[in-house]
Amino acid sequence: MAYSYPPIPKLSHRASSTILAKYLPFKVPYEHARPRLLDLNSPAHVSTKEDYDRMPADLLNWHIITSVSAKQVPYAVVRNRNKRRYYAAFSEALKEQGYRTNGKLLPSDDSLVSSLSPRPDQPLKGTLELLIFYDKAHDAGFDRLKRDANLVLDAVRKCHDQHQLQEAQHKSDQPQNQLLGTFMRKEGTTNHPQYRNKETNKFPHRQKDRRHLTW
């Protein structure tokens, strides 16, 4: 069985250029795990597939990558410190916007949620990758990191809300399309383009079934 996973596109945001954000509003594997999932002969395919199956589809899956600056910062201890600071900044930004670290909504009696206007009405879902490039970010104040995190999350929420709106519209259009198709089949007016066979450019109900004929 062949698997296919879409790549995570870049997310446009107004934060610092040292942050490269990638986001999709649904569950997909992270970029570093994608080659191992597609290669069924890879020794790490099974373990990577198990990790991917454990990722929740109804929550926000996100992680931070600092190894992209390995040449500029060859010391892993410095990159890990930078990674921990950004993780704390994004965790605080999620709380300030009314979410837990996994995208779930904070309880309504929380002091942070009561001061929000407007309050989020649905949890965040999807897959978020944050690539942090070295630009003396480890020397920046925590307030700056948290400001950048809030700007990235604003772009994530905008993309997520647009996707949810499109899904709601698609679901509302489905019963109408089914009713239209039933009516057209009953009336015999199946000349609508949606009933045209794209390969033969003909209508299936006009093609004679000659399988029962003998010559």
VMD Tcl script that draws the C-alpha trace (Angstrom):
set ca {
  {0.00 0.00 0.00}
  {1.43 3.35 -1.07}
  {1.12 6.35 1.20}
  {0.89 9.96 0.17}
  {1.29 12.92 2.50}
  {1.11 16.56 1.41}
  {4.05 18.81 2.28}
  {3.52 21.56 4.83}
  {3.45 24.97 3.08}
  {5.02 28.13 4.44}
  {2.82 30.39 6.52}
  {2.99 34.13 5.96}
  {3.23 36.08 9.21}
  {4.36 39.47 10.55}
  {6.85 38.14 13.09}
  {10.61 38.26 12.88}
  {12.27 36.86 9.77}
  {14.27 34.49 11.96}
  {11.11 32.34 12.30}
  {10.03 30.21 9.36}
  {6.56 28.86 10.08}
  {4.85 26.04 8.21}
  {1.24 25.13 8.89}
  {-1.62 23.00 7.66}
  {-5.02 22.99 9.42}
  {-5.13 19.18 9.55}
  {-2.90 16.32 10.62}
  {0.13 15.63 8.43}
  {3.60 14.27 9.27}
  {6.42 16.65 10.03}
  {8.83 17.34 7.20}
  {11.71 15.37 8.73}
  {9.45 12.30 9.11}
  {7.88 12.48 5.66}
  {10.71 10.72 3.71}
  {10.78 7.83 6.19}
  {7.01 7.42 5.92}
  {7.10 7.38 2.12}
  {9.99 4.91 1.96}
  {8.49 1.57 2.97}
  {11.95 -0.04 2.92}
  {13.43 2.43 5.40}
  {14.53 0.84 8.69}
  {12.84 3.71 10.54}
  {9.54 3.43 8.66}
  {7.72 1.34 11.26}
  {8.75 3.46 14.26}
  {8.01 6.68 12.38}
  {4.59 5.36 11.34}
  {3.81 4.49 14.95}
  {4.80 7.98 16.08}
  {2.64 9.50 13.36}
  {-0.36 7.34 14.30}
  {-0.06 8.56 17.89}
  {-0.36 12.18 16.80}
  {-3.92 13.38 17.62}
  {-5.93 14.55 14.63}
  {-8.21 16.87 16.62}
  {-5.45 18.86 18.36}
  {-2.58 21.16 17.45}
  {0.67 19.30 16.80}
  {3.65 21.64 16.82}
  {7.37 21.49 17.36}
  {10.42 23.74 17.10}
  {13.52 23.07 15.02}
  {16.80 24.90 15.70}
  {19.17 22.54 13.89}
  {18.81 24.64 10.71}
  {21.44 26.95 12.24}
  {23.94 24.21 13.00}
  {26.61 25.92 10.89}
  {26.19 29.31 12.55}
  {25.80 27.77 16.03}
  {27.80 24.52 16.16}
  {27.16 24.08 19.89}
  {24.07 21.99 20.55}
  {23.75 23.33 24.08}
  {23.21 26.85 22.73}
  {20.65 25.68 20.17}
  {18.78 23.67 22.80}
  {18.64 26.68 25.11}
  {17.24 28.76 22.27}
  {14.70 26.01 21.54}
  {13.53 25.92 25.17}
  {13.10 29.69 25.24}
  {10.98 29.68 22.08}
  {8.93 26.77 23.39}
  {8.20 28.71 26.57}
  {7.35 31.82 24.52}
  {4.89 29.97 22.28}
  {3.35 28.21 25.28}
  {2.76 31.57 26.96}
  {1.37 33.04 23.72}
  {-1.09 30.15 23.39}
  {-2.28 30.74 26.96}
  {-2.66 34.47 26.32}
  {-4.88 33.69 23.33}
  {-7.04 31.23 25.30}
  {-5.48 27.87 24.38}
  {-3.57 25.10 26.07}
  {-0.25 24.01 24.60}
  {-2.04 21.29 22.59}
  {-4.59 23.71 21.10}
  {-7.48 22.91 23.43}
  {-9.52 25.77 24.82}
  {-8.78 26.97 28.34}
  {-11.68 26.69 30.80}
  {-14.01 29.68 30.77}
  {-13.32 30.44 34.45}
  {-9.65 31.02 33.77}
  {-8.51 34.57 34.47}
  {-6.76 34.84 31.12}
  {-9.85 33.74 29.17}
  {-12.15 36.17 30.97}
  {-10.03 39.11 29.81}
  {-9.94 38.05 26.16}
  {-12.04 39.85 23.57}
  {-13.13 38.09 21.48}
  {-12.76 34.68 23.09}
  {-11.84 31.71 20.87}
  {-14.86 29.51 20.24}
  {-13.13 26.41 18.87}
  {-9.82 24.61 19.52}
  {-6.86 24.85 17.20}
  {-6.10 21.86 15.00}
  {-3.43 20.97 12.50}
  {0.32 20.66 12.16}
  {2.70 23.55 12.86}
  {6.45 23.54 12.28}
  {8.65 26.37 13.54}
  {12.16 26.66 12.13}
  {14.29 29.08 14.15}
  {17.29 30.63 12.39}
  {20.18 32.12 14.30}
  {20.17 35.90 14.55}
  {21.30 36.47 18.13}
  {17.84 35.31 19.17}
  {19.23 33.78 22.34}
  {20.27 37.29 23.43}
  {16.82 38.82 22.78}
  {14.45 39.53 25.62}
  {11.68 37.08 26.40}
  {9.06 39.74 25.65}
  {10.31 39.96 22.07}
  {10.11 36.20 21.64}
  {6.58 36.19 23.02}
  {5.57 39.04 20.71}
  {6.85 37.08 17.71}
  {5.01 33.99 18.95}
  {1.73 35.93 19.18}
  {2.16 37.23 15.62}
  {2.75 33.70 14.31}
  {-0.27 32.37 16.19}
  {-2.42 35.15 14.75}
  {-1.55 33.89 11.27}
  {-2.20 30.28 12.36}
  {-5.64 31.18 13.72}
  {-6.53 33.06 10.55}
  {-5.59 30.09 8.34}
  {-7.38 27.67 10.68}
  {-10.60 29.73 10.74}
  {-10.63 30.02 6.94}
  {-10.29 26.24 6.62}
  {-13.10 25.63 9.13}
  {-15.35 28.06 7.24}
  {-14.67 26.32 3.93}
  {-15.43 22.92 5.49}
  {-18.71 24.21 6.91}
  {-19.73 25.61 3.53}
  {-18.81 22.34 1.81}
  {-20.91 20.33 4.25}
  {-23.88 22.67 3.81}
  {-23.66 22.37 0.02}
  {-23.61 18.56 -0.01}
  {-27.34 17.95 0.76}
  {-28.34 20.50 -1.88}
  {-26.15 18.84 -4.50}
  {-27.52 15.39 -3.61}
  {-31.09 16.69 -3.87}
  {-30.34 18.29 -7.24}
  {-28.85 15.05 -8.56}
  {-31.87 13.01 -7.40}
  {-34.26 15.43 -9.08}
  {-32.35 15.43 -12.36}
  {-32.22 11.63 -12.46}
  {-35.96 11.40 -11.83}
  {-36.74 13.95 -14.51}
  {-34.32 12.38 -16.96}
  {-32.46 15.66 -17.41}
  {-28.98 14.34 -16.75}
  {-27.34 16.64 -19.27}
  {-25.62 18.52 -16.47}
  {-21.81 18.64 -16.88}
  {-21.32 16.84 -13.57}
  {-22.84 13.69 -15.13}
  {-20.55 13.79 -18.14}
  {-17.86 11.15 -18.34}
  {-14.62 13.11 -18.34}
  {-12.70 10.40 -20.23}
  {-15.16 9.81 -23.08}
  {-16.83 13.25 -22.96}
  {-20.18 11.46 -23.23}
  {-23.11 10.91 -20.94}
  {-23.27 7.41 -19.41}
  {-27.04 7.11 -19.78}
  {-26.72 7.59 -23.57}
  {-24.13 4.85 -24.04}
  {-25.75 1.60 -25.07}
  {-24.91 -1.42 -23.03}
  {-24.10 -4.09 -25.63}
  {-22.79 -6.72 -23.24}
  {-26.05 -8.67 -23.44}
  {-26.09 -8.75 -27.24}
  {-24.79 -11.66 -29.27}
  {-23.49 -11.25 -32.78}
}
mol new
graphics top color blue
foreach p $ca { graphics top sphere $p radius 0.5 }
foreach p [lrange $ca 0 end-1] q [lrange $ca 1 end] { graphics top cylinder $p $q radius 0.2 }
display resetview
